[in-house]
């Protein structure tokens, strides 16, 4: 215990600023899309994002929808030559990855390196919250996907204690002033479910993830009554339900949907919410872990349209579409013309008693940096990558970017 004062633990998350297609406001009512779409429509030069970020809703498709019947284990069987090429360019040490070339859906090529090694997934785990949200909406409206979209657009919920405590800012659009600003979430903030989802995935706001974790729990608990659930009724539920029961319930709500699609507890699991405020109601359980193969299982089935259903798979993919500046793996210049669907996360810790260097994104106790990405080039080259690393005392963002270029070269030039 004497070293606790010199051990600094920091959870650091992807800091990109925009997901969802720019022309998606009419469908999603995500207000931060308005000024970007207006600028593009008026012919103003918008140089913040590369060419590949200007895709439309109609451009986004599921790449393996015609391979729904293909067995996942068959897909994730290594291609000897492709695997040799990928392993040849993968750094040694604490690197693990899985890569699927789906340029030809009828001739998929898979490669992997230490793909079953577990890492703390950081903000990549927020995809599990997004999945839980869509899973619970499907239970409320099993035969009406547009009703689910309407719920995302129209249901407004407040942050409360769930959404505060994260230093990451969120974009807030003032329609009267036609002004987009960024600030931290406060307890009185109220957004639609769609906007909370955008805040969670785009700027990787921890508070937004906790708010949507809460809403997924409420959907599961109240079912068809959820759309009309009031803030007071929700608060009463959390106040009157024992904490131990809520902890078990929370763990089930977010993890069981993953188990239903063949992702095991050791493949990928989420141990709790992303902020400290809800601790009075919901505890953490089992810890969080992810493996490249577990994450790849998810991305493959998303492309097959098998995560919940094809409409949900497509909508979640849209939410992962990166429409602003790119970081880490996605920053490779070779990807500028490509559409990328991206989530990154990091988690690091410093022990100042150790002689080794330590700093931001460069922990000397542990230093996880992870990326999951779908890359779609205009020429038809398409692939998935799940990369997880734990290189101590070094910010691996640049190394991820350089590895991205090497992997892209292998696939594009084949």
SEGUZA-611040 format. One record per residue (C-alpha): residue number from 1; y, z, x. Coordinates in steps of 0.5 Angstrom, whole numbers, plus 500, padded with zeros to 3 digits. Example, Ala and Ser with C-alpha at 12.3 -4.5 7.8 and 13.67 -1.06 7.14 Angstrom:
rec num: 1&v: 491&w: 516&u: 525;
rec num: 2&v: 498&w: 514&u: 527;
//
This chain:
rec num: 1&v: 500&w: 500&u: 500;
rec num: 2&v: 505&w: 501&u: 506;
rec num: 3&v: 506&w: 494&u: 507;
rec num: 4&v: 508&w: 492&u: 500;
rec num: 5&v: 515&w: 493&u: 502;
rec num: 6&v: 515&w: 487&u: 507;
rec num: 7&v: 510&w: 483&u: 503;
rec num: 8&v: 515&w: 478&u: 499;
rec num: 9&v: 511&w: 474&u: 493;
rec num: 10&v: 514&w: 468&u: 490;
rec num: 11&v: 512&w: 463&u: 485;
rec num: 12&v: 516&w: 456&u: 486;
rec num: 13&v: 515&w: 451&u: 481;
rec num: 14&v: 517&w: 443&u: 481;
rec num: 15&v: 524&w: 442&u: 481;
rec num: 16&v: 524&w: 435&u: 478;
rec num: 17&v: 529&w: 434&u: 472;
rec num: 18&v: 527&w: 429&u: 467;
rec num: 19&v: 520&w: 427&u: 464;
rec num: 20&v: 519&w: 423&u: 457;
rec num: 21&v: 521&w: 416&u: 456;
rec num: 22&v: 528&w: 415&u: 456;
rec num: 23&v: 528&w: 411&u: 450;
rec num: 24&v: 524&w: 416&u: 446;
rec num: 25&v: 530&w: 420&u: 443;
rec num: 26&v: 528&w: 417&u: 436;
rec num: 27&v: 521&w: 420&u: 436;
rec num: 28&v: 522&w: 426&u: 440;
rec num: 29&v: 529&w: 429&u: 438;
rec num: 30&v: 529&w: 431&u: 446;
rec num: 31&v: 537&w: 432&u: 446;
rec num: 32&v: 538&w: 431&u: 454;
rec num: 33&v: 535&w: 424&u: 453;
rec num: 34&v: 541&w: 422&u: 449;
rec num: 35&v: 546&w: 421&u: 455;
rec num: 36&v: 541&w: 417&u: 460;
rec num: 37&v: 539&w: 413&u: 454;
rec num: 38&v: 547&w: 411&u: 452;
rec num: 39&v: 548&w: 410&u: 460;
rec num: 40&v: 543&w: 405&u: 460;
rec num: 41&v: 544&w: 402&u: 454;
rec num: 42&v: 552&w: 401&u: 455;
rec num: 43&v: 550&w: 397&u: 462;
rec num: 44&v: 552&w: 403&u: 466;
rec num: 45&v: 549&w: 403&u: 473;
rec num: 46&v: 544&w: 409&u: 473;
rec num: 47&v: 542&w: 410&u: 480;
rec num: 48&v: 539&w: 417&u: 480;
rec num: 49&v: 532&w: 414&u: 478;
rec num: 50&v: 528&w: 409&u: 481;
rec num: 51&v: 526&w: 402&u: 478;
rec num: 52&v: 519&w: 405&u: 476;
rec num: 53&v: 522&w: 411&u: 471;
rec num: 54&v: 525&w: 406&u: 466;
rec num: 55&v: 519&w: 405&u: 463;
rec num: 56&v: 519&w: 405&u: 455;
rec num: 57&v: 515&w: 408&u: 450;
rec num: 58&v: 511&w: 402&u: 449;
rec num: 59&v: 509&w: 401&u: 456;
rec num: 60&v: 505&w: 407&u: 456;
rec num: 61&v: 498&w: 406&u: 455;
rec num: 62&v: 491&w: 410&u: 456;
rec num: 63&v: 488&w: 406&u: 462;
rec num: 64&v: 481&w: 408&u: 460;
rec num: 65&v: 481&w: 408&u: 452;
rec num: 66&v: 475&w: 402&u: 453;
rec num: 67&v: 471&w: 407&u: 457;
rec num: 68&v: 471&w: 412&u: 452;
rec num: 69&v: 463&w: 412&u: 452;
rec num: 70&v: 462&w: 412&u: 460;
rec num: 71&v: 460&w: 419&u: 462;
rec num: 72&v: 465&w: 423&u: 466;
rec num: 73&v: 460&w: 425&u: 471;
rec num: 74&v: 458&w: 417&u: 472;
rec num: 75&v: 466&w: 416&u: 473;
rec num: 76&v: 466&w: 422&u: 478;
rec num: 77&v: 461&w: 419&u: 483;
rec num: 78&v: 463&w: 417&u: 490;
rec num: 79&v: 464&w: 410&u: 492;
rec num: 80&v: 461&w: 410&u: 499;
rec num: 81&v: 466&w: 405&u: 502;
rec num: 82&v: 472&w: 408&u: 498;
rec num: 83&v: 471&w: 415&u: 500;
rec num: 84&v: 470&w: 413&u: 507;
rec num: 85&v: 477&w: 410&u: 507;
rec num: 86&v: 480&w: 416&u: 503;
rec num: 87&v: 477&w: 421&u: 508;
rec num: 88&v: 479&w: 417&u: 514;
rec num: 89&v: 487&w: 419&u: 512;
rec num: 90&v: 486&w: 426&u: 509;
rec num: 91&v: 489&w: 431&u: 514;
rec num: 92&v: 484&w: 436&u: 516;
rec num: 93&v: 484&w: 444&u: 515;
rec num: 94&v: 486&w: 446&u: 508;
rec num: 95&v: 487&w: 440&u: 504;
rec num: 96&v: 483&w: 438&u: 498;
rec num: 97&v: 483&w: 432&u: 494;
rec num: 98&v: 480&w: 427&u: 489;
rec num: 99&v: 482&w: 420&u: 488;
rec num: 100&v: 480&w: 415&u: 482;
rec num: 101&v: 482&w: 408&u: 483;
rec num: 102&v: 482&w: 405&u: 476;
rec num: 103&v: 485&w: 398&u: 477;
rec num: 104&v: 479&w: 395&u: 474;
rec num: 105&v: 477&w: 399&u: 469;
rec num: 106&v: 470&w: 396&u: 469;
rec num: 107&v: 469&w: 398&u: 476;
rec num: 108&v: 472&w: 405&u: 477;
rec num: 109&v: 472&w: 408&u: 485;
rec num: 110&v: 472&w: 415&u: 486;
rec num: 111&v: 473&w: 419&u: 492;
rec num: 112&v: 474&w: 426&u: 494;
rec num: 113&v: 474&w: 431&u: 500;
rec num: 114&v: 473&w: 439&u: 499;
rec num: 115&v: 474&w: 437&u: 491;
rec num: 116&v: 471&w: 444&u: 489;
rec num: 117&v: 475&w: 448&u: 493;
rec num: 118&v: 479&w: 453&u: 488;
rec num: 119&v: 487&w: 454&u: 489;
rec num: 120&v: 492&w: 458&u: 485;
rec num: 121&v: 495&w: 452&u: 481;
rec num: 122&v: 502&w: 454&u: 480;
rec num: 123&v: 506&w: 450&u: 475;
rec num: 124&v: 500&w: 445&u: 475;
rec num: 125&v: 497&w: 450&u: 470;
rec num: 126&v: 502&w: 449&u: 465;
rec num: 127&v: 499&w: 443&u: 463;
rec num: 128&v: 493&w: 448&u: 460;
rec num: 129&v: 499&w: 450&u: 456;
rec num: 130&v: 501&w: 444&u: 453;
rec num: 131&v: 494&w: 442&u: 452;
rec num: 132&v: 493&w: 449&u: 448;
rec num: 133&v: 499&w: 447&u: 444;
rec num: 134&v: 497&w: 440&u: 442;
rec num: 135&v: 490&w: 443&u: 441;
rec num: 136&v: 492&w: 448&u: 436;
rec num: 137&v: 497&w: 443&u: 432;
rec num: 138&v: 491&w: 439&u: 431;
rec num: 139&v: 487&w: 444&u: 427;
rec num: 140&v: 493&w: 445&u: 423;
rec num: 141&v: 494&w: 438&u: 421;
rec num: 142&v: 487&w: 435&u: 423;
rec num: 143&v: 488&w: 428&u: 419;
rec num: 144&v: 496&w: 427&u: 420;
rec num: 145&v: 498&w: 426&u: 427;
rec num: 146&v: 505&w: 424&u: 425;
rec num: 147&v: 506&w: 431&u: 422;
rec num: 148&v: 504&w: 434&u: 428;
rec num: 149&v: 510&w: 430&u: 431;
rec num: 150&v: 514&w: 432&u: 426;
rec num: 151&v: 513&w: 440&u: 427;
rec num: 152&v: 514&w: 439&u: 435;
rec num: 153&v: 521&w: 435&u: 432;
rec num: 154&v: 523&w: 440&u: 427;
rec num: 155&v: 520&w: 447&u: 429;
rec num: 156&v: 526&w: 451&u: 432;
rec num: 157&v: 524&w: 457&u: 436;
rec num: 158&v: 528&w: 462&u: 440;
rec num: 159&v: 526&w: 465&u: 447;
rec num: 160&v: 527&w: 472&u: 446;
rec num: 161&v: 524&w: 476&u: 452;
rec num: 162&v: 519&w: 471&u: 453;
rec num: 163&v: 523&w: 465&u: 456;
rec num: 164&v: 528&w: 469&u: 460;
rec num: 165&v: 527&w: 471&u: 468;
rec num: 166&v: 526&w: 465&u: 471;
rec num: 167&v: 532&w: 462&u: 476;
rec num: 168&v: 530&w: 455&u: 474;
rec num: 169&v: 535&w: 452&u: 470;
rec num: 170&v: 534&w: 447&u: 463;
rec num: 171&v: 538&w: 441&u: 461;
rec num: 172&v: 543&w: 443&u: 455;
rec num: 173&v: 546&w: 437&u: 451;
rec num: 174&v: 553&w: 438&u: 448;
rec num: 175&v: 553&w: 433&u: 442;
rec num: 176&v: 561&w: 434&u: 441;
rec num: 177&v: 563&w: 434&u: 448;
rec num: 178&v: 558&w: 429&u: 450;
rec num: 179&v: 556&w: 433&u: 456;
rec num: 180&v: 550&w: 435&u: 459;
rec num: 181&v: 550&w: 442&u: 463;
rec num: 182&v: 544&w: 446&u: 466;
rec num: 183&v: 543&w: 453&u: 466;
rec num: 184&v: 538&w: 459&u: 466;
rec num: 185&v: 535&w: 460&u: 459;
rec num: 186&v: 538&w: 466&u: 455;
rec num: 187&v: 534&w: 470&u: 450;
rec num: 188&v: 538&w: 467&u: 444;
rec num: 189&v: 537&w: 460&u: 446;
rec num: 190&v: 533&w: 456&u: 441;
rec num: 191&v: 530&w: 449&u: 442;
rec num: 192&v: 525&w: 445&u: 438;
rec num: 193&v: 518&w: 445&u: 440;
rec num: 194&v: 519&w: 438&u: 443;
rec num: 195&v: 525&w: 441&u: 447;
rec num: 196&v: 521&w: 447&u: 450;
rec num: 197&v: 515&w: 442&u: 452;
rec num: 198&v: 520&w: 438&u: 456;
rec num: 199&v: 523&w: 444&u: 459;
rec num: 200&v: 516&w: 446&u: 461;
rec num: 201&v: 514&w: 440&u: 464;
rec num: 202&v: 520&w: 437&u: 467;
rec num: 203&v: 524&w: 442&u: 470;
rec num: 204&v: 518&w: 446&u: 470;
rec num: 205&v: 521&w: 452&u: 467;
rec num: 206&v: 517&w: 458&u: 467;
rec num: 207&v: 520&w: 461&u: 461;
rec num: 208&v: 519&w: 455&u: 457;
rec num: 209&v: 511&w: 455&u: 459;
rec num: 210&v: 511&w: 463&u: 456;
rec num: 211&v: 515&w: 461&u: 450;
rec num: 212&v: 510&w: 455&u: 448;
rec num: 213&v: 504&w: 460&u: 450;
rec num: 214&v: 506&w: 464&u: 445;
rec num: 215&v: 507&w: 459&u: 440;
rec num: 216&v: 500&w: 456&u: 441;
rec num: 217&v: 498&w: 464&u: 440;
rec num: 218&v: 501&w: 464&u: 433;
rec num: 219&v: 499&w: 457&u: 431;
rec num: 220&v: 492&w: 459&u: 432;
rec num: 221&v: 493&w: 466&u: 429;
rec num: 222&v: 497&w: 463&u: 423;
rec num: 223&v: 494&w: 456&u: 422;
rec num: 224&v: 497&w: 453&u: 416;
rec num: 225&v: 502&w: 458&u: 415;
rec num: 226&v: 505&w: 457&u: 422;
rec num: 227&v: 510&w: 452&u: 420;
rec num: 228&v: 513&w: 457&u: 415;
rec num: 229&v: 513&w: 463&u: 420;
rec num: 230&v: 519&w: 466&u: 421;
rec num: 231&v: 521&w: 470&u: 427;
rec num: 232&v: 521&w: 477&u: 424;
rec num: 233&v: 514&w: 475&u: 422;
rec num: 234&v: 512&w: 473&u: 429;
rec num: 235&v: 515&w: 479&u: 432;
rec num: 236&v: 511&w: 484&u: 427;
rec num: 237&v: 505&w: 480&u: 429;
rec num: 238&v: 506&w: 482&u: 437;
rec num: 239&v: 508&w: 489&u: 435;
rec num: 240&v: 503&w: 491&u: 431;
rec num: 241&v: 497&w: 487&u: 434;
rec num: 242&v: 494&w: 492&u: 440;
rec num: 243&v: 495&w: 489&u: 447;
rec num: 244&v: 488&w: 489&u: 449;
rec num: 245&v: 486&w: 484&u: 443;
rec num: 246&v: 492&w: 480&u: 444;
rec num: 247&v: 490&w: 479&u: 452;
rec num: 248&v: 483&w: 477&u: 450;
rec num: 249&v: 486&w: 472&u: 445;
rec num: 250&v: 491&w: 469&u: 449;
rec num: 251&v: 486&w: 468&u: 454;
rec num: 252&v: 482&w: 464&u: 449;
rec num: 253&v: 487&w: 460&u: 446;
rec num: 254&v: 489&w: 457&u: 453;
rec num: 255&v: 482&w: 456&u: 456;
rec num: 256&v: 477&w: 455&u: 451;
rec num: 257&v: 480&w: 448&u: 449;
rec num: 258&v: 479&w: 446&u: 457;
rec num: 259&v: 471&w: 449&u: 456;
rec num: 260&v: 470&w: 444&u: 450;
rec num: 261&v: 471&w: 438&u: 454;
rec num: 262&v: 467&w: 440&u: 460;
rec num: 263&v: 472&w: 444&u: 465;
rec num: 264&v: 469&w: 450&u: 467;
rec num: 265&v: 472&w: 457&u: 469;
rec num: 266&v: 471&w: 455&u: 476;
rec num: 267&v: 474&w: 448&u: 475;
rec num: 268&v: 480&w: 451&u: 472;
rec num: 269&v: 483&w: 457&u: 468;
rec num: 270&v: 489&w: 460&u: 467;
rec num: 271&v: 490&w: 467&u: 467;
rec num: 272&v: 496&w: 469&u: 463;
rec num: 273&v: 503&w: 467&u: 462;
rec num: 274&v: 509&w: 465&u: 467;
rec num: 275&v: 514&w: 471&u: 466;
rec num: 276&v: 514&w: 478&u: 466;
rec num: 277&v: 518&w: 480&u: 459;
rec num: 278&v: 511&w: 479&u: 455;
rec num: 279&v: 507&w: 484&u: 459;
rec num: 280&v: 509&w: 489&u: 454;
rec num: 281&v: 505&w: 485&u: 449;
rec num: 282&v: 500&w: 480&u: 453;
rec num: 283&v: 497&w: 482&u: 460;
rec num: 284&v: 493&w: 477&u: 465;
rec num: 285&v: 486&w: 476&u: 465;
rec num: 286&v: 481&w: 473&u: 470;
rec num: 287&v: 487&w: 470&u: 475;
rec num: 288&v: 489&w: 463&u: 475;
rec num: 289&v: 485&w: 458&u: 479;
rec num: 290&v: 484&w: 450&u: 480;
rec num: 291&v: 480&w: 445&u: 483;
rec num: 292&v: 482&w: 438&u: 485;
rec num: 293&v: 475&w: 436&u: 481;
rec num: 294&v: 477&w: 440&u: 475;
rec num: 295&v: 484&w: 437&u: 474;
rec num: 296&v: 481&w: 430&u: 475;
rec num: 297&v: 476&w: 431&u: 470;
rec num: 298&v: 482&w: 433&u: 465;
rec num: 299&v: 486&w: 427&u: 467;
rec num: 300&v: 480&w: 422&u: 467;
rec num: 301&v: 479&w: 424&u: 459;
rec num: 302&v: 486&w: 424&u: 458;
rec num: 303&v: 486&w: 417&u: 460;
rec num: 304&v: 480&w: 416&u: 456;
rec num: 305&v: 483&w: 419&u: 450;
rec num: 306&v: 478&w: 424&u: 449;
rec num: 307&v: 483&w: 430&u: 450;
rec num: 308&v: 483&w: 433&u: 443;
rec num: 309&v: 484&w: 425&u: 440;
rec num: 310&v: 487&w: 419&u: 443;
rec num: 311&v: 494&w: 420&u: 440;
rec num: 312&v: 494&w: 427&u: 443;
rec num: 313&v: 492&w: 424&u: 449;
rec num: 314&v: 498&w: 419&u: 449;
rec num: 315&v: 503&w: 424&u: 447;
rec num: 316&v: 501&w: 429&u: 453;
rec num: 317&v: 501&w: 423&u: 458;
rec num: 318&v: 508&w: 421&u: 455;
rec num: 319&v: 511&w: 428&u: 456;
rec num: 320&v: 508&w: 427&u: 464;
rec num: 321&v: 512&w: 421&u: 465;
rec num: 322&v: 517&w: 422&u: 470;
rec num: 323&v: 524&w: 419&u: 469;
rec num: 324&v: 528&w: 423&u: 474;
rec num: 325&v: 529&w: 424&u: 481;
rec num: 326&v: 522&w: 425&u: 485;
rec num: 327&v: 519&w: 430&u: 489;
rec num: 328&v: 514&w: 432&u: 494;
rec num: 329&v: 508&w: 427&u: 493;
rec num: 330&v: 512&w: 423&u: 488;
rec num: 331&v: 517&w: 421&u: 493;
rec num: 332&v: 514&w: 416&u: 497;
rec num: 333&v: 518&w: 410&u: 497;
rec num: 334&v: 512&w: 406&u: 496;
rec num: 335&v: 512&w: 409&u: 489;
rec num: 336&v: 519&w: 407&u: 487;
rec num: 337&v: 517&w: 401&u: 483;
rec num: 338&v: 511&w: 404&u: 479;
rec num: 339&v: 511&w: 409&u: 473;
rec num: 340&v: 508&w: 416&u: 475;
rec num: 341&v: 506&w: 421&u: 471;
rec num: 342&v: 507&w: 427&u: 475;
rec num: 343&v: 506&w: 435&u: 475;
rec num: 344&v: 507&w: 439&u: 481;
rec num: 345&v: 507&w: 446&u: 483;
rec num: 346&v: 507&w: 451&u: 489;
rec num: 347&v: 506&w: 459&u: 490;
rec num: 348&v: 507&w: 462&u: 496;
rec num: 349&v: 507&w: 469&u: 499;
rec num: 350&v: 511&w: 472&u: 506;
rec num: 351&v: 508&w: 478&u: 510;
rec num: 352&v: 514&w: 479&u: 514;
rec num: 353&v: 509&w: 484&u: 519;
rec num: 354&v: 506&w: 478&u: 521;
rec num: 355&v: 509&w: 474&u: 527;
rec num: 356&v: 508&w: 467&u: 524;
rec num: 357&v: 514&w: 464&u: 521;
rec num: 358&v: 515&w: 464&u: 513;
rec num: 359&v: 520&w: 461&u: 509;
rec num: 360&v: 521&w: 458&u: 502;
rec num: 361&v: 515&w: 454&u: 501;
rec num: 362&v: 512&w: 456&u: 507;
rec num: 363&v: 508&w: 462&u: 506;
rec num: 364&v: 504&w: 465&u: 512;
rec num: 365&v: 500&w: 469&u: 507;
rec num: 366&v: 498&w: 464&u: 503;
rec num: 367&v: 502&w: 457&u: 501;
rec num: 368&v: 499&w: 453&u: 495;
rec num: 369&v: 502&w: 446&u: 494;
rec num: 370&v: 499&w: 442&u: 489;
rec num: 371&v: 500&w: 435&u: 485;
rec num: 372&v: 497&w: 431&u: 480;
rec num: 373&v: 499&w: 424&u: 479;
rec num: 374&v: 498&w: 418&u: 475;
rec num: 375&v: 501&w: 412&u: 479;
rec num: 376&v: 501&w: 405&u: 475;
rec num: 377&v: 504&w: 399&u: 479;
rec num: 378&v: 507&w: 393&u: 476;
rec num: 379&v: 501&w: 389&u: 479;
rec num: 380&v: 496&w: 392&u: 475;
rec num: 381&v: 494&w: 397&u: 481;
rec num: 382&v: 493&w: 404&u: 477;
rec num: 383&v: 490&w: 410&u: 480;
rec num: 384&v: 489&w: 418&u: 479;
rec num: 385&v: 490&w: 423&u: 485;
rec num: 386&v: 489&w: 431&u: 485;
rec num: 387&v: 492&w: 434&u: 491;
rec num: 388&v: 491&w: 441&u: 493;
rec num: 389&v: 493&w: 444&u: 499;
rec num: 390&v: 494&w: 451&u: 503;
rec num: 391&v: 497&w: 450&u: 509;
rec num: 392&v: 501&w: 456&u: 512;
rec num: 393&v: 508&w: 457&u: 515;
rec num: 394&v: 509&w: 450&u: 513;
rec num: 395&v: 513&w: 446&u: 507;
rec num: 396&v: 508&w: 441&u: 506;
rec num: 397&v: 512&w: 437&u: 501;
rec num: 398&v: 513&w: 431&u: 507;
rec num: 399&v: 506&w: 431&u: 508;
rec num: 400&v: 504&w: 430&u: 501;
rec num: 401&v: 509&w: 424&u: 501;
rec num: 402&v: 506&w: 421&u: 507;
rec num: 403&v: 499&w: 422&u: 505;
rec num: 404&v: 501&w: 419&u: 498;
rec num: 405&v: 504&w: 413&u: 502;
rec num: 406&v: 497&w: 412&u: 506;
rec num: 407&v: 493&w: 413&u: 499;
rec num: 408&v: 497&w: 408&u: 496;
rec num: 409&v: 496&w: 403&u: 501;
rec num: 410&v: 489&w: 404&u: 501;
rec num: 411&v: 489&w: 402&u: 494;
rec num: 412&v: 494&w: 397&u: 493;
rec num: 413&v: 491&w: 393&u: 499;
rec num: 414&v: 484&w: 393&u: 497;
//
